């Protein structure tokens, strides 16, 4: 069926409204963190962040509310030794005290600290304290425009990754190697082979991304449930857990994030190893982080590489593409800058997403069915969680409107809104040529909502960490495709193997 552009636009606007209503129902969705002074210093890292509402008149934001909990991730890079360390600052509810006071980390003065933020609320705003936002080079969106990303922010993220890139370039020059990651401490691991026989995924794999990839963090906290300290939080360390009486008197708070989904849930299910570094607060225990996930992806992800498109809801302004906002977000997650939003095509992103993600989700079905859902309120196991996440992302990116095709995955939802099963759409085609998708270099200029204005420009471009290489192949819809067809769709070791809470 051919849908007119005006009807497409109406459908897409309706989708936006539905998503917005889901976000704002219930508790106050707009939360804020007061950033402590000198946030990049050891003392600043050990000073708790204060959780409050952006507008208290709309209700409070508290760490005891699952849909308001907010998180901070800190990663430390020492250029001289090319070493990474993790230290996750604590978040406490306004007018409370930590259950256990954070320890002050020790690291060289030459170290470069990066901070990343996530929340289970609808949005997160960073609030200044004694010039802390300037001291931390904090980026919450477009400065001064009241135009935040949403659930994501960073402090010194751009500067952190610039230092990492400098080290990568130096290693390549001095060592004449094509594996600069092996010279970091800890070394950046190879992706390895997953239980499904395919390459393990990174956060830039179309098999695992969603509509707002690279958002939120892996940080977790402990919250006390005993009478004396009930509702107070502390860093998630073995010592703190023991001091508070173990799991019988505590709960673990986690951020519903793309990175946690990849580095924890999917890594466990597919027997993959994420990039980890020692946690200075937890006696050097190796742990994951958003920053390390991005470094891993930067160095190891094979084409097609999923990079933030202009249709990502977190980089748009009033639902319009915004180059400044896109590049600010990309800089905070180690992705290349673009000179025009035309080089961040949502249409290309949707095409790759349509080909790669359903294939991987259903290839892994027999494995992921056995694992718990990261959010039992939306799905009853890991497989159905991934399926409903794809469907929501397909709608959130407006892929159906842009490609003029139905969603490749259909889901079954019970009376409580929980996804209990999923199947492939009969419109999935046999004619998708994945080898061609891998080999054809295309930079596409497209009108976001108007395919009549699309212009394909073919060019060979260098992979120098400054230019995004994107590849595309036409998707045709003719012959129905079944689940079994996906098992043999990819071959070789470099296949494309990779959509908002999670």
Residue pairs with C-beta under 8 A, 6 or more apart in sequence:
2 404
3 11
3 401
3 404
5 449
5 450
5 452
8 401
8 404
8 449
9 401
9 449
11 400
11 401
12 398
12 401
12 449
15 395
15 396
15 398
16 319
19 392
19 395
19 396
23 29
23 122
24 122
26 67
27 59
27 61
27 65
27 67
27 68
27 121
28 53
28 55
28 58
28 59
28 60
28 61
28 68
28 121
29 67
29 121
29 122
29 123
30 53
30 54
30 55
30 58
30 61
30 121
30 122
30 123
30 125
31 51
31 52
31 53
31 54
31 61
31 68
31 70
31 119
31 121
31 123
31 124
31 125
32 51
32 52
32 53
32 54
32 61
32 124
32 125
32 126
32 127
33 49
33 50
33 51
33 52
33 70
33 72
33 91
33 117
33 124
33 125
33 126
33 127
34 49
34 50
34 52
34 94
34 127
34 129
35 49
35 126
35 127
35 128
35 129
35 132
35 133
35 136
35 138
35 155
36 44
36 47
36 48
36 49
36 129
36 132
37 44
37 47
37 129
37 130
37 131
37 132
37 135
38 44
38 132
38 135
39 45
39 47
39 89
39 115
39 132
39 135
39 136
39 138
39 155
40 113
40 115
40 135
40 136
40 155
40 156
41 113
42 104
42 105
42 106
42 107
43 104
44 132
44 136
45 74
45 87
45 89
45 102
45 104
45 105
45 113
46 89
46 102
46 103
46 104
46 105
47 89
47 102
48 89
48 90
48 91
48 92
48 98
48 102
49 70
49 72
49 89
49 90
49 91
49 92
50 91
50 92
50 93
50 94
51 61
51 62
51 63
51 68
51 70
51 91
51 92
51 93
51 94
52 60
52 61
52 94
52 127
53 59
53 60
53 61
54 123
54 125
60 94
61 68
61 70
61 93
61 121
62 68
62 93
62 231
63 69
63 70
63 91
63 92
63 93
63 221
63 223
63 231
63 233
63 253
64 93
64 223
64 231
66 120
67 120
67 121
68 119
68 120
68 121
69 91
69 119
69 120
69 121
69 221
69 253
69 255
70 91
70 117
70 118
70 119
70 120
70 121
70 124
70 255
71 88
71 91
71 117
71 118
71 119
71 216
71 217
71 219
71 220
71 221
71 253
71 255
72 88
72 89
72 90
72 91
72 115
72 116
72 117
72 217
72 219
73 86
73 88
73 115
73 116
73 117
73 118
73 217
73 218
73 219
73 289
73 290
73 291
74 86
74 87
74 88
74 89
74 113
74 114
74 115
75 84
75 85
75 86
75 87
75 113
75 114
75 116
75 160
75 277
75 289
75 291
75 292
76 84
76 85
76 86
76 87
76 105
76 107
76 111
76 112
76 113
76 280
77 83
77 84
77 111
77 112
77 113
77 114
77 160
77 163
77 164
78 85
78 107
78 108
78 110
78 111
78 112
79 110
79 112
79 163
79 166
79 167
80 108
80 110
81 185
82 167
82 171
82 183
82 184
82 185
83 184
83 185
84 184
84 185
84 186
84 277
84 292
85 105
85 107
85 277
85 278
85 279
85 280
86 277
86 278
86 279
86 280
86 287
86 289
86 292
87 105
87 279
87 280
87 281
88 219
88 235
88 236
88 279
88 281
89 102
89 115
90 98
90 102
90 221
90 233
90 234
90 235
91 221
91 233
92 98
92 232
92 233
93 231
93 233
96 231
96 232
97 232
98 232
98 233
98 234
99 222
99 223
99 224
99 229
99 232
99 233
99 234
99 240
99 244
100 234
100 235
100 240
100 243
100 244
101 234
102 234
102 235
102 281
103 235
103 281
105 280
105 281
106 280
107 280
112 156
112 159
112 160
112 163
113 156
113 160
114 154
114 155
114 156
114 157
114 159
114 160
114 161
114 291
115 136
115 138
115 154
115 155
115 156
115 157
116 152
116 153
116 154
116 157
116 217
116 289
116 290
116 291
116 332
117 124
117 126
117 152
117 153
117 154
117 155
117 217
118 124
118 151
118 152
118 215
118 216
118 217
118 219
118 255
118 257
118 290
119 151
119 216
119 255
120 255
120 256
120 501
121 151
122 150
122 151
123 148
123 150
123 151
124 140
124 148
124 150
124 151
124 152
124 153
125 140
125 148
125 153
126 133
126 138
126 140
126 153
126 155
128 134
132 138
133 140
133 155
136 155
136 156
137 155
137 156
137 158
137 159
138 153
138 154
138 155
138 156
139 153
139 154
139 155
139 157
139 158
139 328
139 331
139 332
140 148
140 149
140 153
141 147
141 148
141 149
141 153
141 325
141 328
142 317
142 322
142 324
142 325
142 328
145 317
147 317
147 322
147 325
149 215
149 314
149 315
149 325
149 329
150 212
150 215
150 313
150 314
151 212
151 215
151 216
151 314
151 500
152 212
152 214
152 215
152 216
152 314
152 329
152 332
154 332
154 333
157 291
157 331
157 332
157 333
158 331
158 332
160 291
161 291
161 294
161 331
161 332
161 333
161 334
164 295
164 334
165 334
165 465
167 180
167 184
168 180
168 299
168 465
171 177
171 180
171 183
172 178
172 180
175 183
177 183
180 299
181 187
181 188
181 189
181 295
181 296
181 299
181 300
182 188
186 275
186 276
186 277
186 278
186 286
188 275
188 295
188 296
188 299
188 300
189 273
189 275
189 296
190 300
191 199
191 200
191 201
191 202
191 272
191 300
191 301
192 199
192 200
192 272
192 273
193 199
193 200
193 493
194 200
194 201
194 270
194 271
194 272
194 497
195 269
195 270
195 271
195 367
196 270
196 360
196 363
196 364
196 367
198 360
198 363
198 490
198 495
198 497
199 302
199 493
199 494
199 495
199 497
200 267
200 270
200 272
200 273
201 207
201 208
201 262
201 266
201 270
201 272
201 360
201 497
201 498
202 208
202 262
202 293
202 296
202 297
202 300
202 301
202 498
203 209
203 213
203 214
203 258
203 259
203 262
203 293
203 294
203 296
203 297
204 213
204 297
204 298
204 301
204 305
204 306
204 307
204 498
205 297
205 301
205 306
205 356
205 496
205 497
205 498
206 304
206 306
206 352
206 353
206 355
206 356
206 357
206 496
206 498
207 356
207 357
207 359
207 360
207 361
207 496
207 497
207 498
208 258
208 261
208 262
208 266
208 357
208 360
208 498
209 258
209 306
209 353
209 357
209 393
209 498
209 499
210 258
210 389
210 390
210 392
210 393
210 396
210 499
210 500
210 502
211 311
211 312
211 313
211 392
211 393
211 394
211 396
211 397
211 499
211 500
212 258
212 312
212 313
212 314
212 396
212 499
212 500
213 258
213 306
213 308
213 312
213 499
214 258
214 259
214 290
214 294
214 308
214 329
214 333
214 335
215 257
215 258
215 314
215 500
216 255
216 256
216 257
216 258
216 259
216 260
216 290
216 501
217 255
217 257
217 259
217 260
217 289
217 290
218 255
218 257
218 259
218 260
218 263
218 264
218 287
218 288
218 289
218 290
218 293
219 236
219 255
219 289
220 236
220 252
220 253
220 254
220 255
221 233
221 234
221 235
221 236
221 252
221 253
222 233
222 234
222 235
222 236
222 237
222 240
222 241
222 244
222 250
222 251
222 252
222 253
223 231
223 232
223 233
223 250
223 251
223 252
223 253
224 230
224 231
224 232
224 233
224 234
224 244
224 249
224 250
225 249
225 250
225 251
226 244
226 245
226 249
229 244
233 253
234 240
234 244
235 281
235 282
236 252
236 282
237 279
237 281
237 282
237 283
237 285
238 282
238 283
238 285
239 282
239 283
241 247
241 250
244 250
254 260
256 374
256 375
256 501
256 502
257 290
257 502
258 502
259 288
259 289
259 290
259 293
260 288
260 374
260 502
261 374
261 502
262 274
262 293
263 274
263 288
263 293
264 288
265 371
265 374
265 382
266 272
266 382
267 273
267 274
268 371
269 364
269 367
269 368
269 370
269 371
269 382
270 364
270 367
274 288
274 292
274 293
274 296
275 288
275 292
275 293
275 295
275 296
276 286
276 287
276 288
276 292
277 286
277 287
277 289
277 292
278 284
278 285
278 286
278 287
279 285
279 286
279 287
290 333
291 334
294 333
294 334
294 335
295 334
297 305
297 334
298 334
298 465
302 494
302 495
302 496
303 438
303 469
303 471
303 494
303 496
304 352
304 356
304 437
304 438
304 470
304 471
304 496
305 468
305 469
305 470
306 349
306 352
306 353
306 498
307 330
307 335
307 336
307 344
307 468
307 470
308 315
308 326
308 329
308 330
308 333
308 335
308 344
309 344
309 345
309 346
309 348
309 349
309 397
310 316
310 321
310 322
310 326
310 341
310 344
310 345
310 346
310 448
311 321
311 346
311 349
311 350
311 397
311 398
311 402
311 448
312 326
312 329
312 397
313 396
313 500
314 329
315 322
315 325
315 326
315 329
316 322
316 325
317 325
321 341
321 344
321 448
322 341
323 338
323 340
323 341
326 338
326 341
326 344
327 337
327 338
330 336
330 337
330 338
331 337
335 468
336 465
336 466
336 467
336 468
337 466
338 344
338 468
342 444
342 445
342 446
343 443
343 468
343 470
344 468
345 444
345 445
345 446
345 470
346 397
346 398
346 399
346 402
346 446
346 448
347 402
347 403
347 444
347 446
347 451
347 454
348 442
348 444
348 446
348 470
348 472
349 397
350 394
350 397
350 399
350 402
350 403
351 403
351 472
351 473
351 475
352 437
352 471
352 472
352 496
353 393
353 394
353 397
353 399
353 499
354 399
354 403
354 405
354 408
354 475
355 432
355 434
355 437
355 473
355 475
355 496
356 496
356 497
356 498
357 390
357 498
357 499
358 390
358 408
358 409
358 424
358 428
358 486
359 486
359 489
359 490
360 497
360 498
361 368
361 383
361 386
361 387
361 390
361 409
361 422
362 424
362 483
362 486
363 486
363 487
364 383
364 386
365 383
365 483
368 381
368 382
368 383
368 386
369 381
369 382
369 383
370 381
370 382
371 381
371 382
371 383
372 381
372 382
373 379
373 380
373 381
373 382
373 384
373 385
374 382
374 385
374 502
375 385
375 501
375 502
376 418
377 417
377 418
378 385
378 388
378 417
378 418
378 419
379 385
379 387
379 388
379 418
379 419
379 420
380 418
380 419
380 420
383 422
384 411
384 419
384 420
384 421
384 422
385 419
385 502
387 409
387 411
387 419
387 422
388 411
388 413
388 419
388 422
389 499
389 502
390 407
390 408
390 409
390 499
391 407
391 409
391 410
391 411
392 499
392 500
393 499
393 500
394 400
394 407
394 408
394 409
394 499
395 407
396 499
396 500
397 499
398 449
399 405
399 407
400 406
400 407
401 449
402 448
402 449
402 451
403 475
404 451
405 427
405 475
405 477
406 425
406 427
407 425
408 424
408 425
408 427
408 428
409 422
409 423
409 424
409 425
410 422
410 423
410 424
410 425
411 419
411 421
411 422
412 419
412 420
412 421
412 422
413 419
413 420
414 420
423 483
424 481
424 482
424 483
424 486
426 480
426 481
427 477
427 480
428 477
428 480
428 481
429 475
429 476
429 477
429 478
429 479
429 481
430 478
430 479
430 481
430 485
431 476
431 478
431 479
432 473
432 475
432 476
432 489
433 473
434 473
434 489
434 490
434 495
434 496
436 473
437 471
437 472
437 473
437 496
438 471
438 494
438 495
438 496
439 471
440 471
440 472
440 473
441 458
441 459
441 460
441 461
441 469
441 471
442 456
442 457
442 458
442 470
442 471
442 472
443 457
443 458
443 459
443 461
443 470
444 454
444 455
444 456
444 457
444 470
444 472
445 454
445 455
445 456
445 457
446 453
446 454
446 455
447 453
447 454
461 467
461 469
463 469
490 496
490 497
